[in-house]
Amino acid sequence: MPRRPLAPWRDVMPSLQTGDLIFFRGPGWFTHAVDLITGGIWSHVAMVIEAKDIYPELPKDQLLLWESTTIPGQDVDADPSHINLTTGPMLVDLASRMENYAERWGYKMMSARYLHLDRTEEFRSNLSAFVRDPDVRNAGYPSTSGLLWHYLRERYTVTREERTYFCSELVAATFQAAGLLPPNPTHTSYCPRDFSERGFVPRLLRSEFGQEIYFGKTS
């Protein structure tokens, strides 16, 4: 991996927009397992979403993080028909979540990747509809004990029938719903590496992902 400047995470947050990606390298065994299986350096990927695209009643400048994870989080959705999940897809406040990742949970290296795209009303509307879908929000997170099996089987053969999402699968499914990615390959065939500089994703819209901006703990 090339040597790169490590910016304080708070300096990167204000420039983020809907569709930008954040990558995480965790401190535990799961990171090493993902490295070994996928050939990447990131164990987790999540999507930034501007609150105004989902909930007009929230502050217009508030940023949210759309992620599927096993780490408990407080979903910002106030709709009682949705479950505040402890695992699986959740939409959480970006600043609070990043403070936990960087300052409390020991994530020493992260990166952001800007999505350069004309964010049309259609793109934002389709993305919002997917994020607000109760079936998506109430989905779970697959068993990590079957990580290798899931990856090899679903990347190269068949899709998973149960309604669960690994982190990169949620990102891929969201982009597919928004029209950025084609329906095939299926969302279950994606891993964090695919969305990083080391990978490749087939985009339908005129767009590109920028260079990764590395950042970490503020001190």
For each residue, the residues with C-beta under 8 A, 3 or more apart:
1: 41
2:
3:
4: 212 214
5: 214
6: 109 214 215 216
7: 11 12 213 214 215 216
8: 11 12 215 216 217 218
9: 12 13 98 102 110 215 216 217 218
10: 13 218
11: 7 8 14 215
12: 7 8 9 15 16 112 213 215
13: 9 10 16 63 94 95 98
14: 11
15: 12 114
16: 12 13 20 22 48 63 94 112 114
17: 20 48 50 114 115 119
18: 48 49 50 53 119 124 127
19: 47 48 49 115 117 119 123 127 175 178 180
20: 16 17 47 48 112 113 114 115
21: 45 46 47 48 112 113 115 171 195 209
22: 16 45 46 47 48 65 98 110 111 112 113
23: 42 44 45 110 111 112 113 192 195 196 212
24: 42 43 44 45 46 101 107 110
25: 31 41 42 43 44 107 108 109 110
26: 30 31 43 44 105 106 107
27: 31 105 106 107 108
28: 31 32
29: 32 33
30: 26 33 34 43 144
31: 25 26 27 28 34 35 43
32: 28 29 35 36
33: 29 30 36 37 147 148
34: 30 31 37 38 40 42 43 147 191 192
35: 31 32 38 39 40 41 43
36: 32 33
37: 33 34 147 148 151 191
38: 34 35 151 191 192 193
39: 35 193 198
40: 34 35 191 192 193 196 198 199
41: 1 25 35 193 196 198
42: 23 24 25 34 45 111 192 193 196
43: 24 25 26 30 31 34 35 192
44: 23 24 25 26 67 69 167 192
45: 21 22 23 24 42 167 168 171 192 195 196
46: 21 22 24 65 66 67 69 167 171
47: 19 20 21 22 65 66 67 170 171 174
48: 16 17 18 19 20 21 22 63 64 65 66 94 112
49: 18 19 53 54 63 64 65 66 91 127 131
50: 17 18 53 60 62 63 64
51: 54 55 58 59 60 62 63 64 76
52: 55 56 58 60 62
53: 18 49 50 124 127 128
54: 49 51 58 64 91 128 131 132
55: 51 52 58 76
56: 52
57:
58: 51 52 54 55 62 76
59: 51 62
60: 50 51 52
61:
62: 50 51 52 58 59 93 94
63: 13 16 48 49 50 51 93 94 95
64: 48 49 50 51 54 76 91 92 93 94
65: 22 46 47 48 49 91 92 93 94 97 98
66: 46 47 48 49 89 90 91 131 170 171 174
67: 44 46 47 73 89 90 92 97 167 170
68: 88 89 90 139 141 165 166 167 169 170
69: 44 46 73 87 88 90 141 167
70: 87 141 144
71: 105
72: 86 87
73: 67 69 85 86 90 92 97
74: 84 92 93
75: 82 84 85 90 91 92 137
76: 51 55 58 64 91 92 93
77: 82 84 91 132 137
78:
79: 82
80:
81: 134
82: 75 77 79 134 137 138
83: 137 138
84: 74 75 77 90
85: 73 75 88 89 90 137 138 140
86: 72 73
87: 69 70 72 140 141
88: 68 69 85 138 139 140 141 164 165
89: 66 67 68 85 136 137 139 165 170
90: 66 67 68 69 73 75 84 85 137
91: 49 54 64 65 66 75 76 77 131 137
92: 64 65 67 73 74 75 76 96 97
93: 62 63 64 65 74 76 96 97
94: 13 16 48 62 63 64 65 97 98
95: 13 63 98 99
96: 92 93 99 100
97: 65 67 73 92 93 94 100 101
98: 9 13 22 65 94 95 101 102
99: 95 96 102 103 104
100: 96 97 103 104 105
101: 24 97 98 104 105 107 110
102: 9 98 99 105 107 110 216 217 218
103: 99 100 217 218
104: 99 100 101
105: 26 27 71 100 101 102
106: 26 27
107: 24 25 26 27 101 102 110 216
108: 25 27 216 217
109: 6 25 214 216
110: 9 22 23 24 25 101 102 107 214 215 216
111: 22 23 42 196 212 213 214 215
112: 12 16 20 21 22 23 48 212 213 215
113: 20 21 22 23 195 196 197 209 210 211 212 213
114: 15 16 17 20 209 210 213
115: 17 19 20 21 207 209 210
116: 207 208 209 210
117: 19 123 180 205 206 207
118: 123 205 206 207
119: 17 18 19 123 124
120: 123 124
121: 124 125
122: 125 126 179
123: 19 117 118 119 120 126 127 178 179 180 205
124: 18 53 119 120 121 127 128 178
125: 121 122 128 129
126: 122 123 129 130 177 178 179
127: 18 19 49 53 123 124 130 131 174 177 178
128: 53 54 124 125 131 132
129: 125 126 132 133 177
130: 126 127 133 136 173 174 177 178
131: 49 54 66 91 127 128 136 137 174
132: 54 77 128 129 137
133: 129 130 136 137
134: 81 82 137 138
135: 138 139 163
136: 89 130 131 133 139 165 173
137: 75 77 82 83 85 89 90 91 131 132 133 134
138: 82 83 85 88 134 135
139: 68 88 89 135 136 163 164 165
140: 85 87 88 162 163 164 165
141: 68 69 70 87 88 164 165 166
142: 146 147 150 160 162 164 165 166
143: 146
144: 30 70 147
145:
146: 142 143 149 150
147: 33 34 37 142 144 150 151
148: 33 37 151 152
149: 146 152 153
150: 142 146 147 153 154 160 166 188
151: 37 38 147 148 154 155 191
152: 148 149 155 156
153: 149 150 156 157 158
154: 150 151 157 158 159 160 186 188 189
155: 151 152 188 189 191
156: 152 153 189
157: 153 154
158: 153 154
159: 154 186 188 189
160: 142 150 154 164 188
161:
162: 140 142
163: 135 139 140
164: 88 139 140 141 142 160
165: 68 88 89 136 139 140 141 142 169 170 173 187
166: 68 141 142 150 169 170 188 191
167: 44 45 46 67 68 69 170 171 192
168: 45 171 172 190 191 192 194 195
169: 68 165 166 172 173 187 188 190
170: 47 66 67 68 89 165 166 167 173 174 187
171: 21 45 46 47 66 167 168 174 175 190 195
172: 168 169 175 176 181 187 189 190 194 201
173: 130 136 165 169 170 176 177 187
174: 47 66 127 130 131 170 171 177 178
175: 19 171 172 178 180 181 201
176: 172 173 179 180 181 182 183 187
177: 126 127 129 130 173 174
178: 19 123 124 126 127 130 174 175
179: 122 123 126 176 204 205
180: 19 117 123 175 176 203 204 205 207
181: 172 175 176 201 202 203 204
182: 176 202 204
183: 176 186
184:
185: 189 190
186: 154 159 183 189
187: 165 169 170 172 173 176 190
188: 150 154 155 159 160 166 169
189: 154 155 156 159 172 185 186
190: 168 169 171 172 185 187 194 195 201
191: 34 37 38 40 151 155 166 168 194 199
192: 23 34 38 40 42 43 44 45 167 168 195 196
193: 38 39 40 41 42 196 198 199
194: 168 172 190 191 199 200 201
195: 21 23 45 113 168 171 190 192 199 201 209
196: 23 40 41 42 45 111 113 192 193 199 212
197: 113 211 212
198: 39 40 41 193
199: 40 191 193 194 195 196
200: 194
201: 172 175 181 190 194 195 209
202: 181 182
203: 180 181 207 208
204: 179 180 181 182
205: 117 118 123 179 180
206: 117 118
207: 115 116 117 118 180 203
208: 116 203
209: 21 113 114 115 116 195 201
210: 113 114 115 116 213
211: 113 197
212: 4 23 111 112 113 196 197
213: 7 12 111 112 113 114 210
214: 4 5 6 7 109 110 111
215: 6 7 8 9 11 12 110 111 112
216: 6 7 8 9 102 107 108 109 110
217: 8 9 102 103 108
218: 8 9 10 102 103
219:
